[in-house]
């Protein structure tokens, strides 16, 4: 009884046309040109594919370069157009259309009498912001760096808690932070310290802590901190010697990154100082802009230029130290 189906199947198979390699290649061509290109079906196809591969790679490379150029050009336009507009505003009178460098002359000479502007508040803001930068970075490093090293070495669970506490200010809006800090600063101003803006450094340490923690954490995770400490201690080095002669030289790049980020945050901070009634660079620029917006805009450009120069200098220092260490 089972002979008939088997014989029928053999008959069907014999009746089907024989499919050679060219038929399979034709099917691949129909299914898609890309698939036919990727799967050579014969000697001619493989030779053709061998000739096409460099050309396809070159075309793909040109497309990638064009996309990179377009992205970089759009990014530069997005960044530079507002800066060029600010520069144009500082040298061209908005109402009369006359060109003048009086705003830049007032900044570099420190005398704004010709424009009827008192420059005192500007220099006061510059001095306070620079002092705040130095003090904030110093407090941040003294507080954060030893704590992170000790928790990384001795207590990973406590390191997680430190990470959570350090990054917590990132989730708190500045206005909420000011509401919480206002009673503390009122008590400090009345009973313990003074109303000097330099005491804003305590609030700024909180603001820069998330960014500084991330920069330092990247450096600590990139080196074998425990092995370095154990090797140094086994050779008889004290903890202070291990910290200053072993750990800090290996973490200098992260320390520079954390310091630069902190400087950038402090130089650009406005909300906390303004709402607490203190004067820093940004508050001074705002107050100066009420009387002469051209000088205020020119000084804002200079502050931005200072940040860029500082970044370049730190990068050059980092490269020189790295090259010196590699050479030794």
BAPAVEX-390995 format. One record per residue: residue number from 1; z, x, y of N, C-alpha, C in turn. Coordinates in steps of 0.02 Angstrom, whole numbers, plus 50000, padded with zeros to 5 digits. Each point is the difference from the previous one (the first is absolute). Layout:
// BAPAVEX-390995
DRENVEX   num    n.up   n.east   n.north   ca.up   ca.east   ca.north    c.up   c.east   c.north
DRENVEX   NUM       Z        X         Y       Z         X          Y       Z        X         Y
...
END
This chain:
// BAPAVEX-390995
DRENVEX   num    n.up   n.east   n.north   ca.up   ca.east   ca.north    c.up   c.east   c.north
DRENVEX     1   50000    50041     49940   50000     49959      50060   50000    50043     50063
DRENVEX     2   50029    50062     49998   50004     50042      50060   49939    50043     50010
DRENVEX     3   49950    49994     49955   49940     50042      50005   49956    49978     50057
DRENVEX     4   49995    49935     50012   49955     49974      50052   50018    50023     50071
DRENVEX     5   50065    49993     50021   50016     50024      50069   49986    50073     50010
DRENVEX     6   50015    50042     49948   49988     50072      50007   49926    50014     50006
DRENVEX     7   49961    49967     49960   49928     50010      50003   49973    49976     50066
DRENVEX     8   50028    49945     50027   49977     49975      50065   50015    50049     50056
DRENVEX     9   50060    50031     49996   50019     50048      50051   49956    50061     49998
DRENVEX    10   49983    50023     49938   49956     50059      49994   49931    49984     50028
DRENVEX    11   49979    49938     49988   49934     49981      50026   49999    49998     50075
DRENVEX    12   50055    49974     50031   50004     49999      50074   50000    50069     50028
DRENVEX    13   50038    50046     49967   50005     50069      50025   49933    50035     49996
DRENVEX    14   49964    49987     49946   49935     50032      49993   49950    49973     50049
DRENVEX    15   50011    49936     50021   49952     49970      50047   50011    50022     50071
DRENVEX    16   50059    50027     50017   50014     50022      50068   49960    50063     50015
DRENVEX    17   49975    50006     50062   49962     50061      50018   50047    50060     50003
DRENVEX    18   49974    50056     49983   50039     50062      50000   50012    50022     50072
DRENVEX    19   50064    50013     50017   50018     50018      50069   50006    50076     50003
DRENVEX    20   49955    50029     50033   50003     50073      50008   50038    50018     50063
DRENVEX    21   50001    50065     50017   50040     50026      50056   49972    49977     50067
DRENVEX    22   49934    49992     50004   49970     49978      50063   50022    49929     50017
DRENVEX    23   50009    49958     49947   50023     49932      50014   50070    50000     50029
DRENVEX    24   50044    50043     49970   50068     50004      50028   49998    50024     50072
DRENVEX    25   49956    50047     50014   49996     50026      50069   49976    49946     50047
DRENVEX    26   49954    49959     49977   49975     49945      50042   50056    49951     50015
DRENVEX    27   50042    49986     49949   50056     49955      50012   50048    50028     50051
DRENVEX    28   50012    50066     49996   50045     50030      50049   49971    49997     50070
DRENVEX    29   49933    50008     50004   49970     49995      50066   50007    49930     50028
DRENVEX    30   49994    49950     49956   50007     49931      50023   50072    49986     50020
DRENVEX    31   50049    50027     49961   50070     49986      50015   50022    50032     50065
DRENVEX    32   49968    50053     50023   50020     50029      50063   49976    50071     50006
DRENVEX    33   49978    50015     50062   49973     50067      50009   50053    50053     49995
DRENVEX    34   50064    49983     50022   50054     50048      49997   50017    50018     49929
DRENVEX    35   50002    49949     49956   50017     50014      49930   49946    50042     49968
DRENVEX    36   49935    49986     50016   49947     50040      49971   50004    50072     50023
DRENVEX    37   50024    50010     50062   50006     50067      50025   50056    50038     49966
DRENVEX    38   50055    49965     49986   50058     50033      49971   49989    50015     49926
DRENVEX    39   49960    49959     49965   49991     50008      49928   49929    50021     49986
DRENVEX    40   49987    50064     49994   49932     50022      49984   49982    49979     49930
DRENVEX    41   49939    49976     49993   49979     49974      49935   49950    50044     49965
DRENVEX    42   49972    50047     50035   49953     50044      49968   49997    50066     50034
DRENVEX    43   49956    50043     49975   49996     50067      50028   49975    49998     50072
DRENVEX    44   49950    49956     50013   49975     49995      50068   50052    49973     50048
DRENVEX    45   50038    49951     49975   50053     49972      50042   50053    50052     50017
DRENVEX    46   50019    50039     49949   50051     50051      50012   49975    50052     50050
DRENVEX    47   49937    50019     49995   49973     50048      50048   49998    49970     50070
DRENVEX    48   49980    49936     50003   49999     49968      50065   50070    49994     50029
DRENVEX    49   50049    49984     49956   50069     49995      50024   50025    50068     50024
DRENVEX    50   49981    50054     49965   50021     50067      50020   49972    50018     50068
DRENVEX    51   49940    49976     50016   49972     50014      50066   50031    49956     50054
DRENVEX    52   50022    49941     49980   50026     49952      50050   50073    50012     50018
DRENVEX    53   50038    50031     49955   50072     50007      50013   50015    50038     50064
DRENVEX    54   49970    50059     50012   50015     50034      50064   49980    49960     50060
DRENVEX    55   49944    49964     49994   49978     49960      50057   50048    49942     50013
DRENVEX    56   50025    49969     49946   50048     49946      50008   50065    50025     50029
DRENVEX    57   50022    50059     49976   50062     50028      50027   49993    50016     50074
DRENVEX    58   49942    50029     50019   49990     50017      50071   49998    49937     50043
DRENVEX    59   49968    49946     49974   49998     49938      50038   50070    49969     50007
DRENVEX    60   50039    50004     49945   50068     49973      50004   50043    50041     50048
DRENVEX    61   49989    50066     50000   50038     50042      50046   49982    49985     50073
DRENVEX    62   49935    49989     50013   49980     49982      50068   50030    49933     50021
DRENVEX    63   50002    49953     49955   50031     49935      50016   50074    50007     50016
DRENVEX    64   50034    50042     49959   50072     50010      50013   50011    50034     50067
DRENVEX    65   49958    50049     50017   50007     50034      50065   49988    49952     50058
DRENVEX    66   49950    49956     49992   49987     49951      50053   50059    49953     50009
DRENVEX    67   50029    49978     49944   50058     49955      50005   50059    50036     50033
DRENVEX    68   50012    50063     49981   50054     50038      50031   49989    50008     50074
DRENVEX    69   49938    50016     50019   49985     50010      50071   50012    49935     50039
DRENVEX    70   49978    49944     49973   50009     49936      50034   50074    49984     50008
DRENVEX    71   50039    50011     49947   50072     49985      50004   50035    50045     50051
DRENVEX    72   49983    50065     49999   50032     50046      50048   49979    49983     50071
DRENVEX    73   49936    49983     50009   49976     49983      50068   50035    49937     50026
DRENVEX    74   50007    49949     49958   50034     49939      50021   50073    50013     50015
DRENVEX    75   50032    50042     49959   50071     50016      50012   50009    50037     50066
DRENVEX    76   49955    50049     50013   50005     50037      50062   49987    49956     50060
DRENVEX    77   49951    49955     49994   49988     49953      50054   50060    49955     50013
DRENVEX    78   50031    49977     49946   50058     49957      50007   50058    50036     50035
DRENVEX    79   50006    50066     49987   50055     50037      50029   49983    50026     50070
DRENVEX    80   49937    50021     50011   49984     50035      50061   49981    49954     50057
DRENVEX    81   49971    49942     49985   49979     49955      50054   50059    49979     50045
DRENVEX    82   50058    49979     49972   50056     49984      50045   50024    50061     50040
DRENVEX    83   49998    50060     49968   50023     50059      50037   49951    50017     50057
DRENVEX    84   49935    49993     49986   49952     50012      50054   50007    49949     50055
DRENVEX    85   50015    49939     49982   50011     49948      50051   50061    50017     50043
DRENVEX    86   50053    50025     49967   50060     50019      50038   49984    50058     50046
DRENVEX    87   49963    50050     49975   49982     50057      50042   49957    49979     50059
DRENVEX    88   49953    49954     49988   49958     49975      50055   50042    49963     50052
DRENVEX    89   50050    49963     49975   50043     49962      50046   50040    50046     50046
DRENVEX    90   50019    50060     49974   50042     50045      50040   49961    50035     50056
DRENVEX    91   49934    50004     49993   49961     50038      50051   49956    49953     50042
DRENVEX    92   50002    49936     49987   49958     49954      50038   50042    49943     50026
DRENVEX    93   49998    49990     50065   50039     49947      50030   49973    49932     49976
DRENVEX    94   50043    49959     49972   49975     49937      49970   49971    49952     50051
DRENVEX    95   50024    50000     50062   49976     49952      50050   49942    50027     50041
DRENVEX    96   50009    50060     50027   49948     50029      50043   49945    50034     49961
DRENVEX    97   50014    50022     49938   49950     50035      49962   49993    50073     50017
DRENVEX    98   50043    50027     50043   49997     50070      50020   50030    50044     49945
DRENVEX    99   49971    50060     49995   50024     50048      49950   50050    50046     50033
DRENVEX   100   50056    50011     49965   50053     50043      50029   50044    50027     49943
DRENVEX   101   50022    50061     50009   50047     50030      49952   50071    50001     50028
DRENVEX   102   50014    49955     50044   50066     50001      50033   50057    49987     49950
DRENVEX   103   49987    49958     49949   50053     49987      49951   50018    50063     49961
DRENVEX   104   49949    50036     49978   50013     50063      49964   50030    50052     50046
DRENVEX   105   49978    50001     50063   50029     50047      50048   50074    49985     50010
DRENVEX   106   50018    49937     50003   50070     49982      50010   50043    50021     49940
DRENVEX   107   49972    49994     49940   50038     50019      49940   50011    50075     49997
DRENVEX   108   49947    50039     50011   50006     50073      49991   50037    50033     50059
DRENVEX   109   49998    49969     50058   50038     50027      50056   50071    49971     50005
DRENVEX   110   50010    49945     49965   50067     49968      50002   50013    49964     50065
DRENVEX   111   49949    49987     50039   50009     49968      50065   49953    49940     50005
DRENVEX   112   50030    49941     50001   49960     49939      50005   50005    49967     50068
DRENVEX   113   50019    50039     50052   50007     49970      50066   49934    49976     50028
DRENVEX   114   49946    50036     49984   49935     49979      50026   49980    49931     49974
DRENVEX   115   50024    49983     49941   49985     49935      49970   50057    49950     50011
DRENVEX   116   50051    50023     50036   50057     49955      50012   50040    49985     49937
DRENVEX   117   50005    50049     49956   50034     49990      49936   50056    50050     49992
DRENVEX   118   50057    49976     49978   50057     50043      49986   49996    50023     49927
DRENVEX   119   49992    50066     49992   49990     50027      49933   50066    50018     49965
DRENVEX   120   50056    49985     50032   50064     50021      49972   50014    49969     49932
DRENVEX   121   49985    49935     49996   50015     49965      49937   49957    50027     49943
DRENVEX   122   49940    50024     50016   49956     50028      49948   50029    50065     49971
DRENVEX   123   50020    50045     50044   50027     50064      49976   50067    49989     49964
DRENVEX   124   50038    49951     50024   50062     49984      49965   49986    49975     49929
DRENVEX   125   49950    49957     49994   49982     49976      49933   49974    50055     49955
DRENVEX   126   49960    50046     50028   49974     50056      49960   50057    50043     49974
DRENVEX   127   50046    50018     50045   50056     50043      49979   50042    49966     49947
DRENVEX   128   50015    49937     50009   50042     49964      49952   49964    49994     49932
DRENVEX   129   49936    49985     50001   49964     49992      49936   49996    50066     49962
DRENVEX   130   49988    50055     50036   49997     50065      49966   50068    50018     49971
DRENVEX   131   50053    49988     50038   50067     50014      49974   50016    49955     49941
DRENVEX   132   49980    49936     50004   50011     49955      49944   49962    50022     49938
DRENVEX   133   49941    50027     50009   49961     50025      49942   50038    50055     49964
DRENVEX   134   50024    50049     50038   50035     50056      49969   50064    49977     49965
DRENVEX   135   50040    49960     50035   50064     49979      49971   49990    49955     49940
DRENVEX   136   49952    49955     50005   49988     49954      49944   49977    50038     49938
DRENVEX   137   49954    50047     50009   49977     50039      49942   50057    50040     49970
DRENVEX   138   50042    50030     50042   50056     50040      49975   50048    49956     49960
DRENVEX   139   50019    49943     50027   50047     49956      49965   49969    49974     49935
DRENVEX   140   49936    49983     50003   49967     49975      49940   50000    50051     49944
DRENVEX   141   49983    50062     50016   49998     50052      49949   50070    50016     49973
DRENVEX   142   50049    50003     50045   50069     50016      49978   50027    49945     49955
DRENVEX   143   49985    49938     50015   50026     49945      49960   49960    49990     49935
DRENVEX   144   49935    49999     50006   49958     49977      49945   49987    50054     49948
DRENVEX   145   49985    50061     50022   49979     50051      49953   50054    50019     49949
DRENVEX   146   50062    50016     50021   50051     50016      49949   50016    49942     49953
DRENVEX   147   50001    49940     50029   50015     49941      49958   49946    49990     49947
DRENVEX   148   49938    50007     50020   49946     49991      49952   50001    50054     49946
DRENVEX   149   50014    50062     50019   50002     50054      49951   50056    49988     49950
DRENVEX   150   50059    49983     50024   50057     49991      49955   49990    49940     49953
DRENVEX   151   49973    49946     50027   49990     49941      49957   49943    50012     49950
DRENVEX   152   49949    50037     50020   49947     50016      49953   50025    50043     49942
DRENVEX   153   50047    50044     50015   50025     50046      49949   50053    49968     49956
DRENVEX   154   50044    49962     50029   50060     49979      49964   50000    49927     49979
DRENVEX   155   49968    49957     50037   50005     49929      49986   49935    49964     50016
DRENVEX   156   49956    49992     49951   49937     49964      50013   50013    49927     50021
DRENVEX   157   50053    49969     49974   50014     49931      50020   50019    49997     50074
DRENVEX   158   50041    50048     50021   50019     50002      50071   49940    50017     50043
DRENVEX   159   49953    50040     49973   49939     50014      50038   49960    49937     50013
DRENVEX   160   50000    49954     49951   49966     49936      50010   50033    49960     50056
DRENVEX   161   50068    50002     50001   50036     49964      50054   49984    50031     50068
DRENVEX   162   49998    50067     50003   49983     50034      50063   49929    49981     50022
DRENVEX   163   49955    49997     49953   49931     49980      50017   49998    49929     50028
DRENVEX   164   50037    49956     49968   50000     49930      50024   50030    49995     50070
DRENVEX   165   50055    50036     50011   50032     49998      50066   49956    50032     50053
DRENVEX   166   49966    50054     49982   49959     50036      50049   49938    49961     50020
DRENVEX   167   49972    49963     49953   49939     49963      50016   50015    49929     50025
DRENVEX   168   50063    49980     50000   50017     49933      50021   49981    49986     50073
DRENVEX   169   50009    50047     50047   49980     49985      50070   49927    49983     50009
DRENVEX   170   49959    50019     49952   49929     49984      50005   49987    49925     49996
DRENVEX   171   50045    49965     49968   49992     49928      49992   50034    49959     50054
DRENVEX   172   50037    50034     50044   50037     49965      50052   49960    50004     50065
DRENVEX   173   49983    49945     50031   49965     50003      50065   50043    50034     50053
DRENVEX   174   49966    50031     50047   50037     50037      50052   50045    49955     50041
DRENVEX   175   49978    49939     50012   50041     49955      50041   50064    49982     49963
DRENVEX   176   49996    49992     49934   50060     49985      49961   50046    50061     50000
DRENVEX   177   49971    50059     49995   50040     50061      50002   50037    50007     50066
DRENVEX   178   49965    49982     50054   50032     50005      50066   50057    49950     50006
DRENVEX   179   49991    49940     49974   50054     49951      50002   50062    50025     49964
DRENVEX   180   49990    50035     49945   50057     50028      49965   50030    50060     50034
DRENVEX   181   49958    50040     50032   50024     50062      50032   50030    49988     50069
DRENVEX   182   49982    49945     50032   50023     49989      50069   50076    49999     50006
DRENVEX   183   50038    49964     49958   50073     50002      50007   50029    50070     49987
DRENVEX   184   49969    50037     49953   50025     50067      49986   49989    50045     50061
DRENVEX   185   49941    49996     50029   49986     50042      50059   50041    49978     50060
DRENVEX   186   50016    49935     50004   50042     49977      50055   50070    50030     49993
DRENVEX   187   50025    50003     49938   50067     50029      49989   49998    50076     50011
DRENVEX   188   49946    50034     49976   49995     50072      50010   49995    50017     50074
DRENVEX   189   49963    49959     50038   49990     50015      50071   50064    49989     50039
DRENVEX   190   50040    49951     49981   50059     49983      50039   50061    50042     49981
DRENVEX   191   50008    50014     49935   50063     50030      49978   49994    50072     49974
DRENVEX   192   49942    50020     49977   49998     50065      49966   49950    50048     50034
DRENVEX   193   49940    49978     50011   49949     50045      50028   49983    49976     50070
DRENVEX   194   49936    50000     50016   49978     49977      50066   49935    49962     49992
DRENVEX   195   49971    49981     50055   49936     49964      49997   49940    50047     50002
DRENVEX   196   50012    50063     49988   49946     50048      50000   49949    49983     49945
DRENVEX   197   49936    50000     50016   49950     49981      49949   49998    50048     49941
DRENVEX   198   50030    50058     50006   49997     50048      49945   50035    49973     49937
DRENVEX   199   50046    49952     50010   50034     49972      49941   49957    49951     49961
DRENVEX   200   49939    49990     50024   49953     49962      49959   49981    50037     49936
DRENVEX   201   50020    50063     49996   49982     50040      49941   50027    49968     49935
DRENVEX   202   50058    49967     50005   50028     49969      49939   49955    49943     49976
DRENVEX   203   49976    49961     50046   49954     49946      49980   49934    50027     49976
DRENVEX   204   49977    50054     50030   49936     50028      49981   50003    50033     49931
DRENVEX   205   50058    50027     49982   50007     50027      49932   49989    49945     49948
DRENVEX   206   50025    49940     50015   49989     49944      49954   49926    49982     49997
DRENVEX   207   49967    50002     50058   49929     49981      50002   49956    50050     49961
DRENVEX   208   50015    50064     50006   49956     50051      49968   50018    50013     49927
DRENVEX   209   50057    49973     49978   50023     50017      49933   49951    49979     49944
DRENVEX   210   49969    49941     50001   49953     49984      49946   49941    50049     49995
DRENVEX   211   49972    50018     50057   49942     50045      50000   50021    50071     49979
DRENVEX   212   50057    50022     50025   50022     50067      49982   50019    50004     49927
DRENVEX   213   50030    49946     49974   50019     50001      49929   49938    50006     49956
DRENVEX   214   49948    49963     50015   49939     50003      49959   49970    50070     50002
DRENVEX   215   49999    50031     50058   49971     50067      50005   50041    50051     49960
DRENVEX   216   50066    49996     50005   50042     50046      49963   49998    49986     49924
DRENVEX   217   49996    49937     49982   49999     49983      49928   49937    50026     49967
DRENVEX   218   49944    49999     50035   49938     50027      49971   50008    50074     49986
DRENVEX   219   50030    50037     50046   50010     50071      49988   50047    50014     49943
DRENVEX   220   50054    49961     49994   50048     50012      49946   49971    49983     49931
DRENVEX   221   49956    49950     49998   49970     49982      49936   49944    50048     49980
DRENVEX   222   49975    50038     50047   49946     50047      49984   50024    50066     49972
DRENVEX   223   50065    50014     50003   50027     50062      49973   50054    49983     49949
DRENVEX   224   50015    50049     49957   50053     49991      49950   50066    50020     50033
DRENVEX   225   50030    49953     50033   50060     50014      50040   50058    50024     49956
DRENVEX   226   50010    49967     49944   50058     50017      49957   49993    50071     49971
DRENVEX   227   49940    50017     49979   49990     50068      49972   50012    50053     50053
DRENVEX   228   49977    49989     50060   50011     50048      50054   50074    50010     50014
DRENVEX   229   50036    49944     50002   50072     50005      50015   50037    50033     49943
DRENVEX   230   49986    49980     49939   50036     50029      49943   49984    50075     49992
DRENVEX   231   49938    50019     50012   49983     50071      49996   50036    50040     50054
DRENVEX   232   50002    49972     50060   50034     50036      50055   50075    50004     49987
DRENVEX   233   50030    49946     49977   50072     50001      49987   50017    50046     49942
DRENVEX   234   49956    50004     49949   50014     50045      49944   49996    50073     50021
DRENVEX   235   49964    50014     50054   49997     50068      50025   50056    50016     50049
DRENVEX   236   50045    49953     50011   50058     50013      50042   49994    49979     50072
DRENVEX   237   49948    49963     50018   49991     49979      50070   50048    49943     50015
DRENVEX   238   50027    50001     50060   50044     49945      50022   49957    49939     50018
DRENVEX   239   50035    49943     50009   49963     49938      50015   49964    50006     50068
DRENVEX   240   50034    50031     50049   49967     50007      50065   49939    50045     49996
DRENVEX   241   50006    50054     49960   49942     50045      49991   49943    49965     49964
DRENVEX   242   50018    49959     49950   49949     49962      49964   49964    49952     50047
DRENVEX   243   50039    49967     50042   49971     49950      50045   49954    50032     50052
DRENVEX   244   50025    50054     50033   49962     50028      50055   49946    50050     49978
DRENVEX   245   50012    50036     49944   49953     50053      49980   49952    49978     49944
DRENVEX   246   50017    49945     49965   49958     49978      49944   49967    49932     50014
DRENVEX   247   50042    49951     50017   49974     49932      50006   49959    49989     50064
DRENVEX   248   50028    50021     50056   49964     49988      50063   49933    50036     50002
DRENVEX   249   49994    50063     49978   49932     50030      49999   49951    49963     49955
DRENVEX   250   50024    49968     49948   49955     49962      49957   49985    49930     50027
DRENVEX   251   50042    49978     50047   49991     49933      50028   49977    50001     50072
DRENVEX   252   49979    50058     50025   49986     50006      50072   49943    49954     50021
DRENVEX   253   49951    49990     49956   49944     49957      50020   50022    49927     50007
DRENVEX   254   50042    49978     49955   50026     49932      50005   50045    49993     50061
DRENVEX   255   50039    50053     50014   50044     49997      50059   49958    49996     50064
DRENVEX   256   49945    50038     50003   49957     49996      50059   49969    49931     50006
DRENVEX   257   49978    49972     49944   49970     49933      50003   50050    49948     50023
DRENVEX   258   50061    50003     49973   50052     49953      50020   50017    50009     50074
DRENVEX   259   50002    50062     50024   50016     50012      50070   49945    49973     50046
DRENVEX   260   49938    50012     49981   49945     49976      50042   49998    49924     50003
DRENVEX   261   50010    49967     49943   50001     49927      50000   50056    49974     50044
DRENVEX   262   50057    50033     49996   50057     49979      50042   49984    50009     50074
DRENVEX   263   49968    50056     50018   49982     50011      50070   49952    49946     50024
DRENVEX   264   49951    49983     49958   49952     49949      50020   50033    49932     50010
DRENVEX   265   50047    49983     49956   50035     49936      50006   50042    49998     50063
DRENVEX   266   50036    50055     50014   50044     50001      50058   49960    49999     50065
DRENVEX   267   49946    50037     50003   49959     50002      50061   49968    49932     50015
DRENVEX   268   49985    49962     49948   49967     49936      50010   50047    49940     50000
DRENVEX   269   50064    50011     49997   50047     49944      49995   50011    49968     50068
DRENVEX   270   49997    49933     50002   50010     49963      50063   50051    49944     49993
DRENVEX   271   49998    49964     49945   50038     49937      49995   50075    50012     50005
DRENVEX   272   50026    50047     49960   50072     50010      49999   50026    50024     50068
DRENVEX   273   49964    50048     50030   50022     50026      50065   49997    49947     50054
DRENVEX   274   49946    49961     49999   49993     49949      50052   50052    49946     49994
DRENVEX   275   50011    49975     49939   50048     49945      49991   50072    50023     50009
DRENVEX   276   50014    50064     49987   50068     50026      50012   50009    50024     50072
DRENVEX   277   49948    49996     50040   50007     50018      50071   50000    50074     50013
DRENVEX   278   49970    50040     49956   49995     50072      50010   49929    50018     50019
DRENVEX   279   49993    50060     50028   49934     50024      50021   49979    50058     49956
DRENVEX   280   49943    49992     49968   49968     50056      49967   49928    50004     50025
DRENVEX   281   49958    50038     49966   49932     50010      50026   49961    49935     50003
DRENVEX   282   50003    49960     49948   49961     49938      49999   50025    49950     50053
DRENVEX   283   50066    49996     50007   50027     49955      50052   49981    50025     50069
DRENVEX   284   50002    50067     50009   49980     50028      50065   49926    49986     50015
DRENVEX   285   49958    50005     49948   49929     49985      50010   49990    49927     50020
DRENVEX   286   50039    49956     49968   49994     49929      50018   50022    49988     50072
DRENVEX   287   50056    50031     50019   50024     49990      50069   49952    50030     50051
DRENVEX   288   49972    50059     49982   49953     50031      50045   49936    49960     50006
DRENVEX   289   49982    49967     49944   49939     49959      50001   50006    49940     50046
DRENVEX   290   50061    49979     50018   50008     49945      50046   49980    50019     50071
DRENVEX   291   50006    50066     50017   49982     50022      50068   49932    50034     50001
DRENVEX   292   49984    50040     49948   49935     50034      49998   49977    50004     49928
DRENVEX   293   49955    49957     49981   49979     49997      49930   49956    50060     49981
DRENVEX   294   49967    50031     50049   49957     50057      49983   50042    50060     49978
DRENVEX   295   50054    50014     50036   50044     50055      49980   50032    49986     49933
DRENVEX   296   50021    49938     49989   50030     49981      49937   49951    50009     49942
DRENVEX   297   49938    49980     50010   49949     50008      49947   49985    50073     49988
DRENVEX   298   49995    50040     50052   49987     50071      49992   50057    50034     49962
DRENVEX   299   50061    49981     50015   50057     50030      49965   50002    49979     49927
DRENVEX   300   49979    49938     49986   49996     49978      49930   49948    50040     49962
DRENVEX   301   49945    50016     50033   49950     50043      49967   50027    50070     49987
DRENVEX   302   50038    50026     50048   50029     50066      49989   50050    50000     49943
DRENVEX   303   50040    49947     49995   50048     49995      49944   49963    49997     49933
DRENVEX   304   49944    49964     49998   49960     49998      49939   49970    50069     49984
DRENVEX   305   49976    50033     50052   49973     50067      49991   50054    50049     49975
DRENVEX   306   50061    49992     50026   50055     50042      49977   50013    49989     49925
DRENVEX   307   49998    49938     49978   50010     49987      49929   49945    50031     49957
DRENVEX   308   49937    49996     50023   49945     50030      49962   50007    50075     49997
DRENVEX   309   50017    50031     50057   50008     50073      50001   50058    50021     49955
DRENVEX   310   50053    49960     50001   50057     50016      49957   49981    49997     49926
DRENVEX   311   49960    49949     49982   49977     49994      49931   49957    50060     49980
DRENVEX   312   49955    50020     50044   49956     50057      49985   50041    50065     49993
DRENVEX   313   50049    50008     50045   50041     50061      49997   50040    50003     49936
DRENVEX   314   50030    49943     49981   50038     49998      49938   49955    50014     49940
DRENVEX   315   49939    49974     50001   49953     50012      49945   49981    50073     49996
DRENVEX   316   49990    50031     50059   49983     50072      50001   50058    50041     49973
DRENVEX   317   50061    49982     50021   50059     50037      49976   50007    49993     49925
DRENVEX   318   49990    49939     49975   50005     49988      49928   49948    50041     49961
DRENVEX   319   49939    50001     50026   49947     50039      49966   50016    50075     50001
DRENVEX   320   50024    50025     50057   50015     50071      50003   50057    50019     49953
DRENVEX   321   50051    49958     49996   50056     50014      49954   49976    49997     49928
DRENVEX   322   49957    49951     49984   49974     49994      49932   49957    50061     49981
DRENVEX   323   49957    50021     50047   49958     50058      49986   50041    50063     49992
DRENVEX   324   50053    50006     50041   50042     50059      49994   50036    50003     49933
DRENVEX   325   50023    49941     49978   50035     49998      49936   49952    50013     49942
DRENVEX   326   49939    49973     50005   49951     50013      49947   49980    50073     49998
DRENVEX   327   49996    50031     50059   49981     50071      50001   50054    50044     49972
DRENVEX   328   50063    49981     50012   50055     50040      49973   50010    49987     49925
END
